[in-house]
Amino acid sequence: MTNTNLKVLISGASVAGPALAYWLHRHGFQATVVERAPALRDGGYAVDFRGEAHLMVLRRMGILADLERVRTGMGSMSYVNSAGKPQAELPADMFAGDIEILRGDLARILYDATRQHTEYVFGDSITSLTEDAHGVSVSFEHGAPRRFDLVIGADGLHSRTRRLAFGPEEQFVKHLGVHCAIFTTANHLGLDHTGHAYRTAGRLVALHSARHNAEARAVFYFAAPQLAVDRHDVARQQALLAETFAGNGWESDRLLQDMRYAPDFYFDSVGQVQMDTWSRGRVALIGDAAYCPSSLSGMGSGLALVGAYVLAGELAAARGDHRVAFARYEEEMREYAVGCQKMGDGVAKLMVPGNRALATLLNRYYKVMPYLPGKNMAAKIARKAAENIKLRDYREHARR
């Protein structure tokens, strides 16, 4: 099997999937990306890239300048009281990296960088995988069955590929006791490259300006055990959010009204994926599907891009031998992924403390934190985790 003959199916067209498709093409492989959504998903969080490992991958992909053009340019963020009066100001370097960009903008840039040489199939998803000695037979929800040499799951925290190849989600996803919702809304507070956040016991509401202040992102976090809510039942999710934050104060009620008209409402639990192995036979996982560090870590997108670079590079170095490549991919990435996941550990309890006394204490701490000696500690720890990998140079294996 040569690189030009090896056909790879990637499930998921968010971040990890298109990034992997880019590198597979660079190394001469044929990539097909299948995505359940009917089109690219817009909206979502602002995502960060920090440290030389992240920036090196972006440079080699040739998209660093594209990210620079649409970076959020966010400045400091303020915690406010119920009247909207700022109580504490946190500098940007505490929660943003070297480059911050909206997840939807990142997805578009990656798609544009790959669509000329990658087959994209939107509005479909994998329903079964049958592996034999020569490849994988794949059935789809809508399309006709097809054969591929390898299948890569890049389909997120609730990966269907992982469920089909490895087992039920409950075996691998660790719930962190927090749920979140995010959606686009009007920048009715006139925020100028900044955000306001309001915290009460077990709840946090934030509003951040976006796309150069033309709009805003509303974010809700609340503490709760794992909820039995259909991930596709938006009406029920919105009703649950409205019940949880009713009478919460500040801008909560206004944002809950705006929520009903949001074009990109997103709701999910906050969790991490912990697996002993990321491959089984001819199927492997990447990004959140394999090692989700949680949305609270600030590491997910950078980790996904590094993982895509390493997996494609190892496949090229092994000349398409998946047994060798998958093993080396795990060797290169395991320690790095674990370190990034540690950034999410413990953040949930600090984000939404379970009682009023702790919430009040944290609000007071944030007020004085900019003046404390260790004020930059969190940013330094995040950068150290992001740089804790020495990336191999796979350019000698590139086919063009």
Secondary structure, DSSP 8 states (H G I E B T S, - for coil): --GGG-EEEEE--SSHHHHHHHHHHHTT-EEEEEESSSS------EEEE-HHHHHHHHHHHT-HHHHHHT------EEEE-TT--EEEEE-GGGT--SEEEEHHHHHHHHHHHHTTTSEEEES--EEEEEEETTEEEEEESSS--EEESEEEE---TT-HHHHHHT--GGGTEEEEEEEEEEEEE--TT--SS-EEEEEETTEEEEEEEETTTTEEEEEEEEE-S-----TT-HHHHHHHHHHHHTT--TTHHHHHHHHTT-TT-EEEEEEEE--S-SEETTEEE-THHHH---TTSS-HHHHHHHHHHHHHHHHHHTTT-HHHHHHHHHHHHHHHHHHHHHTTTTHHHHHS-SSHHHHHHHHHHHHHGGGSTTTTHHHHHHHHHHT-------GGG---
